[in-house]
Amino acid sequence: MSYKQEDDFITLKNRTLGIAFNISEGQTFTFHDLNSRANVQCSKAVQQNVGRWFAYFVKHAPRVPFIIIGKDTHGHLVYLKTGPNPHHNSNTSKGGDC
């Protein structure tokens, strides 16, 4: 990938992750939905690579609040947000008894 494509990849990846983590629990979505809301101008190849990365991320990363529930009529993977963002823990305690 060229530098421009790498920058576009990182920008699109970060924006789609931010959008995905801010979706309410129980809502379904496709990567196409995230990509449309991200509003990043980049090549089709970059969009496809970020989509592949997102699917791999959902399948293999630990404690991700998304699951793949199937495909839509266009063949796109459909994801379900199953829980809150694991990085926003409402319990601010770092452990130990107070």
Backbone as XML, in Angstrom:
<?xml version="1.0"?>
<chain id="A" units="angstrom">
  <residue number="1" name="MET">
    <atom name="N" x="0.844" y="-1.182" z="0.000"/>
    <atom name="CA" x="0.000" y="0.000" z="0.000"/>
    <atom name="C" x="0.886" y="1.241" z="0.000"/>
  </residue>
  <residue number="2" name="SER">
    <atom name="N" x="0.432" y="2.262" z="-0.684"/>
    <atom name="CA" x="1.154" y="3.529" z="-0.687"/>
    <atom name="C" x="0.860" y="4.266" z="0.617"/>
  </residue>
  <residue number="3" name="TYR">
    <atom name="N" x="1.600" y="5.348" z="0.856"/>
    <atom name="CA" x="1.385" y="6.125" z="2.077"/>
    <atom name="C" x="-0.035" y="6.666" z="2.145"/>
  </residue>
  <residue number="4" name="LYS">
    <atom name="N" x="-0.560" y="7.123" z="1.023"/>
    <atom name="CA" x="-1.929" y="7.653" z="0.977"/>
    <atom name="C" x="-2.928" y="6.559" z="1.357"/>
  </residue>
  <residue number="5" name="GLN">
    <atom name="N" x="-2.745" y="5.359" z="0.811"/>
    <atom name="CA" x="-3.657" y="4.260" z="1.136"/>
    <atom name="C" x="-3.541" y="3.861" z="2.602"/>
  </residue>
  <residue number="6" name="GLU">
    <atom name="N" x="-2.321" y="3.878" z="3.140"/>
    <atom name="CA" x="-2.144" y="3.541" z="4.556"/>
    <atom name="C" x="-2.837" y="4.571" z="5.437"/>
  </residue>
  <residue number="7" name="ASP">
    <atom name="N" x="-2.697" y="5.851" z="5.085"/>
    <atom name="CA" x="-3.370" y="6.900" z="5.851"/>
    <atom name="C" x="-4.884" y="6.747" z="5.764"/>
  </residue>
  <residue number="8" name="ASP">
    <atom name="N" x="-5.392" y="6.473" z="4.561"/>
    <atom name="CA" x="-6.828" y="6.272" z="4.383"/>
    <atom name="C" x="-7.306" y="5.053" z="5.167"/>
  </residue>
  <residue number="9" name="PHE">
    <atom name="N" x="-6.515" y="3.974" z="5.152"/>
    <atom name="CA" x="-6.861" y="2.756" z="5.885"/>
    <atom name="C" x="-6.999" y="3.064" z="7.375"/>
  </residue>
  <residue number="10" name="ILE">
    <atom name="N" x="-6.008" y="3.745" z="7.932"/>
    <atom name="CA" x="-6.021" y="4.058" z="9.368"/>
    <atom name="C" x="-7.180" y="4.987" z="9.708"/>
  </residue>
  <residue number="11" name="THR">
    <atom name="N" x="-7.399" y="6.006" z="8.879"/>
    <atom name="CA" x="-8.490" y="6.947" z="9.125"/>
    <atom name="C" x="-9.839" y="6.245" z="9.089"/>
  </residue>
  <residue number="12" name="LEU">
    <atom name="N" x="-10.071" y="5.449" z="8.046"/>
    <atom name="CA" x="-11.349" y="4.743" z="7.926"/>
    <atom name="C" x="-11.519" y="3.727" z="9.051"/>
  </residue>
  <residue number="13" name="LYS">
    <atom name="N" x="-10.464" y="3.008" z="9.387"/>
    <atom name="CA" x="-10.527" y="2.019" z="10.472"/>
    <atom name="C" x="-10.900" y="2.694" z="11.789"/>
  </residue>
  <residue number="14" name="ASN">
    <atom name="N" x="-10.245" y="3.796" z="12.117"/>
    <atom name="CA" x="-10.514" y="4.480" z="13.379"/>
    <atom name="C" x="-11.929" y="5.042" z="13.432"/>
  </residue>
  <residue number="15" name="ARG">
    <atom name="N" x="-12.380" y="5.615" z="12.330"/>
    <atom name="CA" x="-13.735" y="6.180" z="12.319"/>
    <atom name="C" x="-14.801" y="5.094" z="12.408"/>
  </residue>
  <residue number="16" name="THR">
    <atom name="N" x="-14.617" y="3.998" z="11.679"/>
    <atom name="CA" x="-15.632" y="2.938" z="11.733"/>
    <atom name="C" x="-15.664" y="2.276" z="13.111"/>
  </residue>
  <residue number="17" name="LEU">
    <atom name="N" x="-14.503" y="2.129" z="13.736"/>
    <atom name="CA" x="-14.489" y="1.572" z="15.096"/>
    <atom name="C" x="-15.213" y="2.492" z="16.065"/>
  </residue>
  <residue number="18" name="GLY">
    <atom name="N" x="-14.954" y="3.792" z="15.960"/>
    <atom name="CA" x="-15.634" y="4.754" z="16.827"/>
    <atom name="C" x="-17.140" y="4.703" z="16.658"/>
  </residue>
  <residue number="19" name="ILE">
    <atom name="N" x="-17.581" y="4.631" z="15.417"/>
    <atom name="CA" x="-19.017" y="4.554" z="15.137"/>
    <atom name="C" x="-19.590" y="3.247" z="15.681"/>
  </residue>
  <residue number="20" name="ALA">
    <atom name="N" x="-18.888" y="2.143" z="15.461"/>
    <atom name="CA" x="-19.375" y="0.836" z="15.918"/>
    <atom name="C" x="-19.504" y="0.792" z="17.441"/>
  </residue>
  <residue number="21" name="PHE">
    <atom name="N" x="-18.515" y="1.321" z="18.149"/>
    <atom name="CA" x="-18.572" y="1.287" z="19.607"/>
    <atom name="C" x="-19.653" y="2.209" z="20.160"/>
  </residue>
  <residue number="22" name="ASN">
    <atom name="N" x="-20.068" y="3.215" z="19.392"/>
    <atom name="CA" x="-21.112" y="4.130" z="19.854"/>
    <atom name="C" x="-22.521" y="3.697" z="19.459"/>
  </residue>
  <residue number="23" name="ILE">
    <atom name="N" x="-22.652" y="2.607" z="18.729"/>
    <atom name="CA" x="-23.975" y="2.073" z="18.398"/>
    <atom name="C" x="-24.597" y="1.511" z="19.674"/>
  </residue>
  <residue number="24" name="SER">
    <atom name="N" x="-25.898" y="1.682" z="19.813"/>
    <atom name="CA" x="-26.563" y="1.191" z="21.019"/>
    <atom name="C" x="-26.621" y="-0.337" z="21.031"/>
  </residue>
  <residue number="25" name="GLU">
    <atom name="N" x="-26.647" y="-0.894" z="22.235"/>
    <atom name="CA" x="-26.690" y="-2.348" z="22.405"/>
    <atom name="C" x="-27.955" y="-2.919" z="21.775"/>
  </residue>
  <residue number="26" name="GLY">
    <atom name="N" x="-27.806" y="-4.083" z="21.151"/>
    <atom name="CA" x="-28.936" y="-4.757" z="20.541"/>
    <atom name="C" x="-29.208" y="-4.341" z="19.103"/>
  </residue>
  <residue number="27" name="GLN">
    <atom name="N" x="-28.482" y="-3.356" z="18.606"/>
    <atom name="CA" x="-28.694" y="-2.885" z="17.232"/>
    <atom name="C" x="-27.841" y="-3.694" z="16.263"/>
  </residue>
  <residue number="28" name="THR">
    <atom name="N" x="-28.393" y="-3.993" z="15.090"/>
    <atom name="CA" x="-27.647" y="-4.702" z="14.054"/>
    <atom name="C" x="-27.137" y="-3.700" z="13.028"/>
  </residue>
  <residue number="29" name="PHE">
    <atom name="N" x="-26.036" y="-4.063" z="12.363"/>
    <atom name="CA" x="-25.435" y="-3.185" z="11.365"/>
    <atom name="C" x="-24.536" y="-4.001" z="10.459"/>
  </residue>
  <residue number="30" name="THR">
    <atom name="N" x="-24.190" y="-3.427" z="9.322"/>
    <atom name="CA" x="-23.211" y="-4.019" z="8.410"/>
    <atom name="C" x="-22.024" y="-3.076" z="8.336"/>
  </residue>
  <residue number="31" name="PHE">
    <atom name="N" x="-20.917" y="-3.560" z="7.789"/>
    <atom name="CA" x="-19.779" y="-2.671" z="7.611"/>
    <atom name="C" x="-20.145" y="-1.546" z="6.646"/>
  </residue>
  <residue number="32" name="HIS">
    <atom name="N" x="-21.004" y="-1.834" z="5.681"/>
    <atom name="CA" x="-21.451" y="-0.800" z="4.745"/>
    <atom name="C" x="-22.111" y="0.360" z="5.495"/>
  </residue>
  <residue number="33" name="ASP">
    <atom name="N" x="-22.894" y="0.051" z="6.524"/>
    <atom name="CA" x="-23.522" y="1.098" z="7.340"/>
    <atom name="C" x="-22.462" y="1.961" z="8.016"/>
  </residue>
  <residue number="34" name="LEU">
    <atom name="N" x="-21.456" y="1.305" z="8.588"/>
    <atom name="CA" x="-20.379" y="2.042" z="9.253"/>
    <atom name="C" x="-19.606" y="2.891" z="8.254"/>
  </residue>
  <residue number="35" name="ASN">
    <atom name="N" x="-19.298" y="2.299" z="7.107"/>
    <atom name="CA" x="-18.531" y="2.979" z="6.073"/>
    <atom name="C" x="-19.274" y="4.217" z="5.575"/>
  </residue>
  <residue number="36" name="SER">
    <atom name="N" x="-20.575" y="4.110" z="5.394"/>
    <atom name="CA" x="-21.376" y="5.244" z="4.926"/>
    <atom name="C" x="-21.375" y="6.372" z="5.949"/>
  </residue>
  <residue number="37" name="ARG">
    <atom name="N" x="-21.465" y="6.023" z="7.216"/>
    <atom name="CA" x="-21.488" y="7.041" z="8.275"/>
    <atom name="C" x="-20.118" y="7.645" z="8.536"/>
  </residue>
  <residue number="38" name="ALA">
    <atom name="N" x="-19.044" y="6.930" z="8.191"/>
    <atom name="CA" x="-17.687" y="7.425" z="8.443"/>
    <atom name="C" x="-17.340" y="8.607" z="7.549"/>
  </residue>
  <residue number="39" name="ASN">
    <atom name="N" x="-17.904" y="8.653" z="6.346"/>
    <atom name="CA" x="-17.695" y="9.765" z="5.424"/>
    <atom name="C" x="-16.211" y="10.008" z="5.132"/>
  </residue>
  <residue number="40" name="VAL">
    <atom name="N" x="-15.485" y="8.943" z="4.806"/>
    <atom name="CA" x="-14.070" y="9.041" z="4.432"/>
    <atom name="C" x="-13.964" y="8.766" z="2.937"/>
  </residue>
  <residue number="41" name="GLN">
    <atom name="N" x="-13.351" y="9.679" z="2.204"/>
    <atom name="CA" x="-13.161" y="9.507" z="0.767"/>
    <atom name="C" x="-11.901" y="8.682" z="0.538"/>
  </residue>
  <residue number="42" name="CYS">
    <atom name="N" x="-12.066" y="7.455" z="0.070"/>
    <atom name="CA" x="-10.922" y="6.590" z="-0.202"/>
    <atom name="C" x="-11.309" y="5.580" z="-1.275"/>
  </residue>
  <residue number="43" name="SER">
    <atom name="N" x="-10.330" y="4.830" z="-1.730"/>
    <atom name="CA" x="-10.569" y="3.879" z="-2.817"/>
    <atom name="C" x="-11.409" y="2.688" z="-2.341"/>
  </residue>
  <residue number="44" name="LYS">
    <atom name="N" x="-11.982" y="2.001" z="-3.310"/>
    <atom name="CA" x="-12.770" y="0.802" z="-3.016"/>
    <atom name="C" x="-11.890" y="-0.266" z="-2.375"/>
  </residue>
  <residue number="45" name="ALA">
    <atom name="N" x="-10.634" y="-0.356" z="-2.824"/>
    <atom name="CA" x="-9.709" y="-1.355" z="-2.271"/>
    <atom name="C" x="-9.463" y="-1.108" z="-0.786"/>
  </residue>
  <residue number="46" name="VAL">
    <atom name="N" x="-9.303" y="0.153" z="-0.398"/>
    <atom name="CA" x="-9.090" y="0.478" z="1.016"/>
    <atom name="C" x="-10.340" y="0.121" z="1.818"/>
  </residue>
  <residue number="47" name="GLN">
    <atom name="N" x="-11.513" y="0.441" z="1.289"/>
    <atom name="CA" x="-12.757" y="0.105" z="1.979"/>
    <atom name="C" x="-12.893" y="-1.403" z="2.166"/>
  </residue>
  <residue number="48" name="GLN">
    <atom name="N" x="-12.538" y="-2.167" z="1.143"/>
    <atom name="CA" x="-12.607" y="-3.629" z="1.243"/>
    <atom name="C" x="-11.623" y="-4.151" z="2.283"/>
  </residue>
  <residue number="49" name="ASN">
    <atom name="N" x="-10.414" y="-3.594" z="2.303"/>
    <atom name="CA" x="-9.408" y="-4.036" z="3.273"/>
    <atom name="C" x="-9.838" y="-3.720" z="4.701"/>
  </residue>
  <residue number="50" name="VAL">
    <atom name="N" x="-10.418" y="-2.549" z="4.921"/>
    <atom name="CA" x="-10.888" y="-2.203" z="6.265"/>
    <atom name="C" x="-12.059" y="-3.111" z="6.653"/>
  </residue>
  <residue number="51" name="GLY">
    <atom name="N" x="-12.924" y="-3.423" z="5.707"/>
    <atom name="CA" x="-14.029" y="-4.347" z="5.980"/>
    <atom name="C" x="-13.528" y="-5.725" z="6.373"/>
  </residue>
  <residue number="52" name="ARG">
    <atom name="N" x="-12.513" y="-6.205" z="5.675"/>
    <atom name="CA" x="-11.912" y="-7.507" z="6.026"/>
    <atom name="C" x="-11.274" y="-7.446" z="7.409"/>
  </residue>
  <residue number="53" name="TRP">
    <atom name="N" x="-10.579" y="-6.333" z="7.685"/>
    <atom name="CA" x="-9.948" y="-6.162" z="8.991"/>
    <atom name="C" x="-11.014" y="-6.166" z="10.094"/>
  </residue>
  <residue number="54" name="PHE">
    <atom name="N" x="-12.137" y="-5.467" z="9.869"/>
    <atom name="CA" x="-13.185" y="-5.389" z="10.883"/>
    <atom name="C" x="-13.769" y="-6.773" z="11.172"/>
  </residue>
  <residue number="55" name="ALA">
    <atom name="N" x="-14.005" y="-7.557" z="10.122"/>
    <atom name="CA" x="-14.531" y="-8.915" z="10.313"/>
    <atom name="C" x="-13.539" y="-9.765" z="11.109"/>
  </residue>
  <residue number="56" name="TYR">
    <atom name="N" x="-12.262" y="-9.671" z="10.792"/>
    <atom name="CA" x="-11.236" y="-10.418" z="11.527"/>
    <atom name="C" x="-11.205" y="-9.960" z="12.985"/>
  </residue>
  <residue number="57" name="PHE">
    <atom name="N" x="-11.283" y="-8.652" z="13.200"/>
    <atom name="CA" x="-11.273" y="-8.071" z="14.540"/>
    <atom name="C" x="-12.434" y="-8.622" z="15.375"/>
  </residue>
  <residue number="58" name="VAL">
    <atom name="N" x="-13.624" y="-8.645" z="14.800"/>
    <atom name="CA" x="-14.799" y="-9.143" z="15.526"/>
    <atom name="C" x="-14.651" y="-10.624" z="15.854"/>
  </residue>
  <residue number="59" name="LYS">
    <atom name="N" x="-14.106" y="-11.401" z="14.928"/>
    <atom name="CA" x="-13.981" y="-12.846" z="15.142"/>
    <atom name="C" x="-12.894" y="-13.209" z="16.144"/>
  </residue>
  <residue number="60" name="HIS">
    <atom name="N" x="-11.799" y="-12.454" z="16.194"/>
    <atom name="CA" x="-10.620" y="-12.911" z="16.927"/>
    <atom name="C" x="-10.209" y="-12.072" z="18.133"/>
  </residue>
  <residue number="61" name="ALA">
    <atom name="N" x="-10.663" y="-10.846" z="18.257"/>
    <atom name="CA" x="-10.246" y="-10.019" z="19.392"/>
    <atom name="C" x="-11.028" y="-10.429" z="20.642"/>
  </residue>
  <residue number="62" name="PRO">
    <atom name="N" x="-10.365" y="-10.456" z="21.800"/>
    <atom name="CA" x="-11.070" y="-10.835" z="23.030"/>
    <atom name="C" x="-11.974" y="-9.705" z="23.526"/>
  </residue>
  <residue number="63" name="ARG">
    <atom name="N" x="-13.096" y="-10.074" z="24.120"/>
    <atom name="CA" x="-14.027" y="-9.140" z="24.767"/>
    <atom name="C" x="-14.542" y="-8.035" z="23.847"/>
  </residue>
  <residue number="64" name="VAL">
    <atom name="N" x="-14.744" y="-8.334" z="22.584"/>
    <atom name="CA" x="-15.319" y="-7.354" z="21.664"/>
    <atom name="C" x="-16.838" y="-7.437" z="21.779"/>
  </residue>
  <residue number="65" name="PRO">
    <atom name="N" x="-17.535" y="-6.301" z="21.888"/>
    <atom name="CA" x="-18.987" y="-6.346" z="22.096"/>
    <atom name="C" x="-19.801" y="-6.513" z="20.810"/>
  </residue>
  <residue number="66" name="PHE">
    <atom name="N" x="-19.274" y="-7.268" z="19.855"/>
    <atom name="CA" x="-19.974" y="-7.506" z="18.596"/>
    <atom name="C" x="-19.930" y="-8.995" z="18.272"/>
  </residue>
  <residue number="67" name="ILE">
    <atom name="N" x="-20.977" y="-9.472" z="17.598"/>
    <atom name="CA" x="-20.959" y="-10.826" z="17.056"/>
    <atom name="C" x="-21.492" y="-10.769" z="15.629"/>
  </residue>
  <residue number="68" name="ILE">
    <atom name="N" x="-21.096" y="-11.739" z="14.831"/>
    <atom name="CA" x="-21.612" y="-11.862" z="13.473"/>
    <atom name="C" x="-22.838" y="-12.762" z="13.545"/>
  </residue>
  <residue number="69" name="ILE">
    <atom name="N" x="-23.966" y="-12.270" z="13.040"/>
    <atom name="CA" x="-25.201" y="-13.052" z="13.144"/>
    <atom name="C" x="-25.673" y="-13.598" z="11.804"/>
  </residue>
  <residue number="70" name="GLY">
    <atom name="N" x="-24.989" y="-13.277" z="10.736"/>
    <atom name="CA" x="-25.383" y="-13.805" z="9.427"/>
    <atom name="C" x="-25.038" y="-12.846" z="8.307"/>
  </residue>
  <residue number="71" name="LYS">
    <atom name="N" x="-25.746" y="-12.990" z="7.192"/>
    <atom name="CA" x="-25.541" y="-12.124" z="6.034"/>
    <atom name="C" x="-26.875" y="-11.515" z="5.626"/>
  </residue>
  <residue number="72" name="ASP">
    <atom name="N" x="-26.805" y="-10.312" z="5.042"/>
    <atom name="CA" x="-28.026" y="-9.693" z="4.527"/>
    <atom name="C" x="-28.279" y="-10.148" z="3.095"/>
  </residue>
  <residue number="73" name="THR">
    <atom name="N" x="-29.265" y="-9.570" z="2.441"/>
    <atom name="CA" x="-29.632" y="-9.994" z="1.085"/>
    <atom name="C" x="-28.550" y="-9.694" z="0.056"/>
  </residue>
  <residue number="74" name="HIS">
    <atom name="N" x="-27.631" y="-8.771" z="0.380"/>
    <atom name="CA" x="-26.537" y="-8.433" z="-0.533"/>
    <atom name="C" x="-25.283" y="-9.262" z="-0.263"/>
  </residue>
  <residue number="75" name="GLY">
    <atom name="N" x="-25.321" y="-10.111" z="0.745"/>
    <atom name="CA" x="-24.170" y="-10.935" z="1.085"/>
    <atom name="C" x="-23.217" y="-10.292" z="2.072"/>
  </residue>
  <residue number="76" name="HIS">
    <atom name="N" x="-23.581" y="-9.113" z="2.617"/>
    <atom name="CA" x="-22.735" y="-8.443" z="3.602"/>
    <atom name="C" x="-22.932" y="-9.083" z="4.974"/>
  </residue>
  <residue number="77" name="LEU">
    <atom name="N" x="-21.863" y="-9.202" z="5.737"/>
    <atom name="CA" x="-21.983" y="-9.722" z="7.097"/>
    <atom name="C" x="-22.804" y="-8.765" z="7.944"/>
  </residue>
  <residue number="78" name="VAL">
    <atom name="N" x="-23.683" y="-9.318" z="8.765"/>
    <atom name="CA" x="-24.496" y="-8.516" z="9.677"/>
    <atom name="C" x="-23.959" y="-8.742" z="11.084"/>
  </residue>
  <residue number="79" name="TYR">
    <atom name="N" x="-23.685" y="-7.641" z="11.776"/>
    <atom name="CA" x="-23.137" y="-7.677" z="13.125"/>
    <atom name="C" x="-24.216" y="-7.245" z="14.114"/>
  </residue>
  <residue number="80" name="LEU">
    <atom name="N" x="-24.080" y="-7.712" z="15.353"/>
    <atom name="CA" x="-24.971" y="-7.322" z="16.438"/>
    <atom name="C" x="-24.109" y="-6.793" z="17.568"/>
  </residue>
  <residue number="81" name="LYS">
    <atom name="N" x="-24.457" y="-5.617" z="18.077"/>
    <atom name="CA" x="-23.736" y="-5.093" z="19.239"/>
    <atom name="C" x="-24.349" y="-5.740" z="20.475"/>
  </residue>
  <residue number="82" name="THR">
    <atom name="N" x="-23.530" y="-6.462" z="21.235"/>
    <atom name="CA" x="-24.035" y="-7.269" z="22.345"/>
    <atom name="C" x="-23.799" y="-6.670" z="23.720"/>
  </residue>
  <residue number="83" name="GLY">
    <atom name="N" x="-22.956" y="-5.657" z="23.821"/>
    <atom name="CA" x="-22.667" y="-5.100" z="25.130"/>
    <atom name="C" x="-22.008" y="-3.746" z="25.011"/>
  </residue>
  <residue number="84" name="PRO">
    <atom name="N" x="-21.662" y="-3.146" z="26.153"/>
    <atom name="CA" x="-21.027" y="-1.829" z="26.135"/>
    <atom name="C" x="-19.572" y="-1.916" z="25.687"/>
  </residue>
  <residue number="85" name="ASN">
    <atom name="N" x="-18.999" y="-0.775" z="25.402"/>
    <atom name="CA" x="-17.599" y="-0.682" z="25.030"/>
    <atom name="C" x="-16.754" y="-1.151" z="26.213"/>
  </residue>
  <residue number="86" name="PRO">
    <atom name="N" x="-15.902" y="-2.159" z="26.051"/>
    <atom name="CA" x="-15.125" y="-2.674" z="27.184"/>
    <atom name="C" x="-14.114" y="-1.670" z="27.729"/>
  </residue>
  <residue number="87" name="HIS">
    <atom name="N" x="-13.801" y="-0.627" z="26.989"/>
    <atom name="CA" x="-12.830" y="0.367" z="27.456"/>
    <atom name="C" x="-13.482" y="1.454" z="28.299"/>
  </residue>
  <residue number="88" name="HIS">
    <atom name="N" x="-14.810" y="1.488" z="28.352"/>
    <atom name="CA" x="-15.523" y="2.476" z="29.153"/>
    <atom name="C" x="-16.183" y="1.779" z="30.327"/>
  </residue>
  <residue number="89" name="ASN">
    <atom name="N" x="-15.383" y="1.374" z="31.291"/>
    <atom name="CA" x="-15.875" y="0.683" z="32.464"/>
    <atom name="C" x="-16.398" y="1.715" z="33.457"/>
  </residue>
  <residue number="90" name="SER">
    <atom name="N" x="-17.637" y="1.570" z="33.897"/>
    <atom name="CA" x="-18.213" y="2.535" z="34.829"/>
    <atom name="C" x="-17.622" y="2.390" z="36.231"/>
  </residue>
  <residue number="91" name="ASN">
    <atom name="N" x="-16.982" y="1.264" z="36.517"/>
    <atom name="CA" x="-16.340" y="1.059" z="37.804"/>
    <atom name="C" x="-14.918" y="1.596" z="37.710"/>
  </residue>
  <residue number="92" name="THR">
    <atom name="N" x="-14.671" y="2.733" z="38.334"/>
    <atom name="CA" x="-13.359" y="3.372" z="38.222"/>
    <atom name="C" x="-12.344" y="2.825" z="39.210"/>
  </residue>
  <residue number="93" name="SER">
    <atom name="N" x="-12.745" y="1.891" z="40.067"/>
    <atom name="CA" x="-11.838" y="1.307" z="41.039"/>
    <atom name="C" x="-10.739" y="0.528" z="40.329"/>
  </residue>
  <residue number="94" name="LYS">
    <atom name="N" x="-9.540" y="0.666" z="40.813"/>
    <atom name="CA" x="-8.404" y="-0.050" z="40.232"/>
    <atom name="C" x="-8.088" y="-1.325" z="41.010"/>
  </residue>
  <residue number="95" name="GLY">
    <atom name="N" x="-8.983" y="-1.717" z="41.895"/>
    <atom name="CA" x="-8.780" y="-2.940" z="42.653"/>
    <atom name="C" x="-8.467" y="-2.651" z="44.105"/>
  </residue>
  <residue number="96" name="GLY">
    <atom name="N" x="-8.438" y="-3.681" z="44.898"/>
    <atom name="CA" x="-8.160" y="-3.523" z="46.317"/>
    <atom name="C" x="-9.407" y="-3.140" z="47.094"/>
  </residue>
  <residue number="97" name="ASP">
    <atom name="N" x="-9.347" y="-3.297" z="48.405"/>
    <atom name="CA" x="-10.476" y="-2.933" z="49.259"/>
    <atom name="C" x="-10.295" y="-1.520" z="49.767"/>
  </residue>
  <residue number="98" name="CYS">
    <atom name="N" x="-11.380" y="-0.787" z="49.794"/>
    <atom name="CA" x="-11.336" y="0.601" z="50.275"/>
    <atom name="C" x="-11.973" y="0.701" z="51.625"/>
  </residue>
</chain>
